[in-house]
Structure formats: C-alpha cells, structure tokens
C-alpha cells in the first residue's frame, strides 16, 4: 500500500504539476519530505511573491500551477496577490499545511482556524478533507475545478499528519480521470448571432483577456476582417487579445461608464467577447450604452454573464464561438476602415527618460516574440500607443489593480516560456511589493529582464488624486530607493540609466547575457 503523500505526488505527476511554488513552514515539511526527484521546488522568500510567480507561470504556460503555502499566516500573506488571480482566471491549486487533526479545535499554534473560509471569496472552491484518505480525491477535485471554465484559483488545507497515513486502495481511479468542457452554441444560437451581426449597420467588437487565454486571437482577427468592424480592447486589460497594429484596432476602452459610451457612440451592435461587461474603475456615471445600441456578451464565466447590468449574454467556449462566427458571417461590404496611423513621435524627457522614449526603444530593439509583464500603471497610455503587440500571449497585467503581481509574475512567466524573452516593466512603487522574486530569479537562473521605471512616486495615485479632487494627499512619494544595490544584494546584475541611448545599450547587453538583469530607468512622471 502507498501513503496519502505518495498517492498525491502520483496524481500531481499525471497532471504535469511537477513544479511546486512555495515558502515552507513546519506544517508543510511532512509533505515536502516525500517530494520525488523528478519534481522541482521553486522557493520564494515571501508568499505574495510565491503566488504571483505561480500566477505568471500559469498564465504564460496556459496550464495550472501548484502552490504550497504555510498555514493561515502564509495564506494571508498571499491573498493580496490572489486578488489578481481571481480576475485573470488563473488556474492555481493552492495548498496549505494544517496542524494535526487532533489539535485543530484547540486552536494551538499554527492551527488554521476555519481554514476553508480563510481564502473566500477569492477562490473558486476551498476545502479541508474530512479524513486523511480523502486528501488525494480532494486534490484531484481541486485540479479539475481550477481548470474547468471559468478557470480560477482553488484552496486545499491539509493536516500535516495526513500525509503519512495509508491511502485508500481505490485512489488509483483518480489517476485515470479526465474532465473537460464540451459546451457549444446550438445551431439556433449560432444562426441568431450571425443574423445579428449581418443585420447590424455599424457593429463593433470589444475583446477581453479570455480571447488571448484561449488562443483565439487569430479567430478574432478573422471575425473582424469578415465584418470589416472596428475592435476595442475591454477596459483595464490584463492581456492583449488583438494585434495592436491591425487596421481594425481602435485602442483600449476607458474604465468609466460614460467614457465607454462616448467611445462606442454610433454603433448599433456591440459584441463583447471574453471580458466582463464592464470592469469600470473611476466613477464617471452616465448611460451604460449609446442610444439605439444593442449589446451581446460572449463569455465562459457564468458569473460575468449574470452580473452585467445590460445586454444579452451567452455562456460559451470563446474560441469555438469566435471561430464559428468568423466562418459563418457573410456581411454586405461596409465602408473601408481608415488606415492605421503611424506611431506617434515619442516625447523627450527632461533630464530623464520619457516613457514614450522607453517604449519606442523597446519596440525597436526587443525580439518580435517578446513577452511583456507590465505593472507601471501611470504609463499605460504611452505603452498602448507605442508598442506593437502582435503575438499570442505577449502581454500580462494585474487584473484587479493590486500591486505586487508584476515583478514575480515576470519571473514565473520566463520560467514557463524559456524560448521567449520576458520583459518586466515595473514601476518603482510596484517593484517593492515583489522585489524578493529577484532572489528566486538568481537562484533558478531565470533570464528575465526587469525594467524598473523610477519616477519616485505612485504615479497613477497622483493622477487619481486629481480625478477625485483629493489634492496633495500624504504617502504618494517613494524617494531614496536604489534598485541597483537591492538587485545586487539578491544576486542579480543591475544598472541605472537616465538617457534612452544608455537604456538601449543596457538592454542589448541584458539580452545577450541570458541571465536575470535589472535596468533602473529614471523616468518622467506621466498620467495613465
């Protein structure tokens, strides 16, 4: 007979979950002590960075990631990063060590009191197995539910004395189990959608992160071409679902009610695919839709479909639906779309590098298939106007707005994509939340390039202070941080520049080094 721990490792191996991201404590040691030689343990120095690294790994690879945290304290440390995972639909299997079963009720040291409630509502499902023999089945349950639409993080708390117990002899059935979603449009639903698209005088597409996550960017392009329709990216995008130099591309919608209505004025049909309707941010009330417009929402997430305040929704497989629509629509030719304008001329910085200059230099010098993990929130306008994002899976951004995702996620994404160069574009305010991931990059020899845009302040917060009329509120500046010294202390090569020519030289050197590198860039403060 095998132990619960041995059965669980067999199960993880079957599902390809042989990389474990973690930061261990005493409750986790019995599980880790049994780790087979073909598994890899990726140690992070803080649980927030651990979860964000795993998140970047899952998003970039398209497969679930396995995380092992320390009881309630470690889980709590990770919950800030977990807020992004929820809205990016990241399939994360989060486990945490629990005290021995006989002592949980006494609330002894390191007991995770009411463990299943701790991560809610940020997880799709959470459990603590009722007995040791149910641990492998619970882990199997977690893997499947995290991976089924809509994907999302799950949580399993396991008492540490369970791992050495004898596994249920029927556990072997778990190794052969597979689950998959098979829902598709009925012929009637497809016909209704095609009729709506073909009958619209001025349709528009709004695409969200699920399009990119499901590798449906090419299908979206074919549908846009068939419709000769403009395409917007849904507000606050965590991924890029459409080529930013395609003739149909019209930019990113603002994250405000009236701003979206104004942008979509004149369209009689708005089809939103793979995004919530809508993830607003700043409070700018108004009409939800332009007068005379109808909205159709296509998503795999029943919650997104149900909570939208307007429009008709279909819960569908996004890739399959886009592909079938692109093949089925036969529209009357519409007036030709205006040609895409040239890249705007980058602004120059005053004694430092303007974000325009930085992104223009990256576009000209980075590999064509580079992957950008961005958490510099005050430079979003510059980024979207100057970058050429044409490849699937080329862009990741925190989905909930919580800081700390970017730097560790860039490390995780580079681990998942060894054949593509990952470039982290991280604000100096954001960098401090996940800076310990540099140590992991050095220890794991992860050749990620981290560009820290250093303007000495929380730039997006300053912009929001103007929006809210808050004036000069305290706590908005972060002066006096030397990221070169910090990076060197973690074992990562680093340099600081304040001219775009020097940045280009440092960037080319980093590309050639194939080792983790930090480039600190003194940048001018701009508005999002």
N, C-alpha and C positions, 0 to 999 in steps of 0.2 A: 504494500500500500504506500501511497505517497502522501506528503503533508499538504496542508492547505497552501503553504507558501510555494511548494514545488508545483502544485496544480495551477496556481495563479501565474507563475512565470511561464509555464507551458502555454497558457491561454494568451498571455501578452505576446509571446513569440509568434503564435499563429496569426495574430492580427498585426504583426510587424511593429509592435510597440517595444522595441528593444533599446530605445534611448529613454532614460529617466532623468527628468529635470528636478532638482531638489535641493533642499537645505535641511539636513537631518537633525533630529534630536533623539533623546533616549527612547521615546515611543516607537521610533522608526527603525531602530537598529536591528531588531529581530527579523524584519522583512529584508533589509539590505544585506544582512549577513549571508543570506541564501542566494544572492544575485549571481546568476550563471556568468561564465566567462564571455559569452557572446553578447552580453548586454553592455551598454555604455552609460555611465553615470555622469551627468553634467552638473557640477556643483556651482551654485550661485551663492553670493555672500549675503543676500537679503531676499526674502520670499517674494517681494514685489518684483524684483528683477528676475527671479526664477520664473514666475508666472508669465511675465512679459516676454522672456526669451522663448518659452514654450509656445506662447501665442504666435510670435513671429515665425517660429518653426512650423507650426500647424498651418498658418495662413499661406506661407510660401510653398510648402510641400503639398498642400491640399489633403493631408491626412491627419488623423487625430494625434495628439501629443499626450504623453503620460507624465504626471507631476506628483511628487511625493513631498508633502509639507509636514510641519511639526505641530500636531495637536491644534488647540484653539489659537495659541499665540501666533504660530506660523500661518495659519489660515487667515487670521485677522490681518497680518502684515501684507498678505497677498490680495486682499479684497479691493484695494484701490485699483490695482491693475486688472482685476476681474471685471470691473465695470466696462472696460473696453471690450473684453471678450464676449460679453453678452450681445452687444450690438453689432459686433463684427461676425457673429455666428461662428465663433471659433470652437471646433470640436476638441475640447480639453477634458481629459479624465483626471480629475484632481483627487488624490487620496491623502489622508491624514492619519497619523498614528493616534490611537486612543489608549487610555490607561487599561489595565487588565479589567476584565468584565466584573470581577467580584468587588472592585473598589470604586467603580464609576459613581455609584449612588452616594458614596460618602463625600464626593467632591474633593478627593485627595489631590495632591499636587499633579498637574498636567492632565487632569481629567477634563475632557471636552464636554462640558455640560450642555445637554440638549444639542448634540452635535449636528443633527440634520437641519435644525433651524438656523444654525450659525450663518451659512452662506446664502440663505434665501433673503430676498427674491432674486439674487444674482445668478442662480444656477437653474438649469432646465429641470434637474432632478437631483435629489440628495437622499442618502440612506446610511444607516448603520445596520449591518446584517444582524438578524435576530439570533444567530448562533454561528459558531466557527465554520461549520460545514456549509453555510450559505455564502461564505465570502467569495469563492470563485464565481458562483452564479451572479452575485451582486456586481462584481467587476465586469462580468460579461454583459449584464444588463446595462451598466454604465457605458461601456464601449458602443453598444448598439444604439442606445438612445441619444448619445452625443453625436452620432454620425448620421442619424435619420433626420429628414427635414422637419422643421428648420433646425439646422445644426446649432450646437451650443455647448457650454461647459456643464459638467456634472461633478458631483462630490460624493465620495465614499469614505466614511470614518471606520477604521478597523482596529479593534482592541489588539494590543500587541501580543497577547498570549494566544491569539487565534492562529498565528502563522505556523506554529509547530504542531498543531492538532492534526489528527488524521483526516484526510479529505474524504468526502462522500464517494463511494465507489462509482456512482452514476455521473460523477463530474466529467467523465470522458466525453459525454454527449456535447458539452459546451464547446469542445474544440472543433466540432464539425458544423456548428451553427453559423448561418449567414442571414443577414437581414438587408433588405433594400426596398426603396420606394418605387412603386410602379404606376403611380397615378399619371394620367394624361388627359388631354382635352377630349371630350366626346366629339363625334362628327358635327353634332348640332352646335356645340360651343365654338368649335373652330370656324364653322360657317358664319356664325353670328359675329365673331371677331373680324373675319375677313370682310364681311359686309359693312361693318362699321368703319373699317379702315378705307375701303374702296369708296364708301359713300361720303367720307369727310372731304370738305373743301380745302381745309388747311390743317392737316394733322401734325402733331409734334410728338416726339419720343423723349421721355425722361428716364435715364438709365441709372441704376444703382449698383452697389458693390456686389450683389449676388450674381450679376451678369459676369463679372470678372471671376468670381469664386467658382462658378460653374463652367468656366472656359467657354463662354458663349459670346465673347466679343466679336468674333467673326460672323456669327449669326446675326448679331445686332447690326453690323455693317451691311450685311446683305439685305436686311429689312429696311434700313434707312435708304439704301440705294433704290430698292424697289418702290418705296414710297416717295422718293425724292424729298424727304422730310428733314427738317432741322432736328438736331439732337442736343439736348442739355444733359448734364450730369446732375443727379439729385444733390440737394444741399448737404454740406459738411461731409463730403465723400471720404470713406475710409479706403477705397480702392478706385482704380480708373477703369471704367467699363467700355470705353470707346476711344479710338485714336484721336489725339488732340490736334492733329493736322489734317484730318479728313474734312472734305468740303462741307459736310453736314454739321460739323461740330460747332456749337454755339457757346460753350463755356459751362461754368458751374453756376447753378441757381443760387441766389442768396438764401440765407436761412431765416427768412422772415415772411409772414403771411402776405403782406401787401407787395413785398419785393418780388415774390414768385408770381403773384397775379399780374403785376406790371410786365414782368419778363415774358409771360405766356399770352399777353394780350393779342387778340386777333385769331387765335387758334380755336377751332370748333371741336376738336378731339385731342385730348391729351392722354397718351398711353404711358403709364409709369410701370417700369419693369425692374423687379429685383431691388426695390427700395421702399422704405416706409413712405406714407403719404401724410405729411412730410415731416422731416426732423427739423422743426424750427428751432431757432436759438434766441436771437434778440427779439424783444417784444415789439412788433410793428403790426398792430391789428389792422384788419381790412377784410375784404371779401376773399373767400377761400378760392374761388375760381373766377376767371374773366366771364363777363356776361355772355351767355349763349354757348358756353363751353361744356362739354361732357368729359368726364374722367373715367378711364378704365385702368384698374390696378391689377398687375400680374405679379404674384409672389408665392414662394413656397411656405411662408410663415403665416399660419392661421391668426396669430396674434396681431401681426401687422395688418392683415386684411380686416380684422374685426374692429380695430381701434381707430381706423381712419375716419375723419369727420365728414368725408364726402366721397362720391364716386361709387362705381360698381367694382367689385373685386372677384378675382378667380384665384384660388389656391392651386398652383400648378407647378410642374417642373419647368423652371425658367428656360433652360437650354433647349429642351424639346419643343417648348411653345414658340420660342423665337425662330427656331429652325423651320418649324411647320408653317408659321406665318410668312416667313421670307420666301418659302417655296410656293405659297398659295396665293398671295396678293397679286392682283393684276390691275394696277391703277391707271386711270387716264393721266397722261403726262401732265405734270404741273409746271408752272414757270420755273426756269432754271434757277438754282441756288446761286447766290453771289459767290464769286471765288473767295477763298480764304485769304485774309490779308497777310502781308509779310510780318515776320516777328517785329515787335516794336523795338525801337532803339533803346538799349539799356541806359538808365540814368547812371550818372557817376557819383560816387561817394565823396564826401568832404573830409579828406584825411583818413578815410577808411573805405571799405568795400560796400557799395550799394548792393542789396540783394539782387537787383536786376543784373548787375555785372556778374555776380557769382553764378546765377542760374544760366546765364548766357554762356559763361565759360564751361560750365558742366555739360551743357547740351553739345558744345563743340568738341569736348575732349573726353567725355565718358564713353565707354563701349555702348554700341547700339542697343544691346540687350541688358543694360544696367538696370538694377532694381533700386528704387528709392524708398527708404523708410523715413518719413518726414514727421518731425514734431517741433517745427518752428512756426507757431501759429500766427505770428504777426507778418509773415512773408507769403501768405497763401496767394494773394493777388499776383505778385511777381512770379511765383512758381508756375501757376497755371497759364500765364500769358507768354512765358518764355521757354517752357520745356516741350519736348516732343516725346510724348508717351504713346508708342505705337504697338508695343508688345504686350501680350497677355501677362498678367501678374507682375507689373512693373512698378506698382505704387501701393504703399500701405501707410495709413494714418490712423491715429487713435479714434475709435468710433464713438466714444462717449464724451470726449473732451478732457478726460482726466489725464494729468501729466504723469510721466514715468514709463510710458509704453515704448517710446521711440528708440532710445539707445539700446536697451536689452533686446527689443524685437529685431533690430538690425542684426545683432549678433546671432539670434536664433534663425533669422531668415538666411543669413550667409551659411550657417551650418546645413540648412535644408537645401540650399542651392549652390553647391561648390563650383559649378561650372558657369555661374553668372556673378558679376561683381555687384555686391550690395553696398550702397552708399547711404549712410545715415545722415540726415540733415536735421540737426538738433539745436534748438535754442539754448542759450546759456541758462535760462531759468528751468527749462525742462531737463537738461542734462543731469542736474544734481539729483533728481529723483531716482535715476537708474545707473548712476556712474559706476557702481560696483561691478556691472557687467563687463567693464573693461578687463577686470582681472580674469574673468571666465574666458574672454576672447584670447587673452595672452596664454592662459594655461592650456586651452584647447587648440591653439594655433589657428584661430579663425581669421582669415584675411579680410575682415570688414574694414571699410574706410568710414570713419566718423568725422563729419564736418560740423564743428560747433560754431553757430552763428552768434557771436558775442556782441550784444549791444548794451549790456549792463542793466537791463530792466526786463520786467514782464511786459513785453510789447503789446500783446493782444489785450492784456488787462488795462493798459493805459488807453487803448482805443475804446474799450468798453466803458471806462470811466467817463470818457467824453460822451458816449451814447447815452449813458444813464445820468449825465449831469452831476457826477459824483466829485468832480474836481480833483484836487491833489490828495488822494487818499493815502494812508500810510502803507508800507510794506510792498511797494511796487518796484523797488530797485534792488539789484543784486550785484553790487560792485565788489571789486577786490578779489576775484576768483582767478587763479592761474591754472587753467586746464592742462597746460603742458606739464607742469610739475605733478599734478594729480595723475595724469596718464602715465608718466614715467614711473611714479610710485607703484602703479599696478602692473608695470612691466610692459607698457605699450609705448612705442615710438610716437613722438608728437612734435609739432612745430606750430609757431604762431605767425600769422601774416596780417598785413593791413593794406596790401595792394593786390589787385586782381592778377597781375603778372606773376607775383610771388606765389599766389594761390595755385595758378596753373602749374608752375614748376613743382610745388609741393605735391599736388595731386598726381602728376605724372610719375613722380618718384614713388608715391604710395602704390599706384597701380603696378609698378614694376617690382615692388618689394614682395608682394604676395604674403604680407604679414599684417596684423592689425595695426592701424595707424589712426592717429587723431590729428586733425588740422583745425586749429583755433583761428577763426577769421573775425577780426574786428569789423563789425557791420553797422551800417547806418540804420537807425530806428525808422521803420515804416509802418503804415497801417495795413491791416489784413485786406 
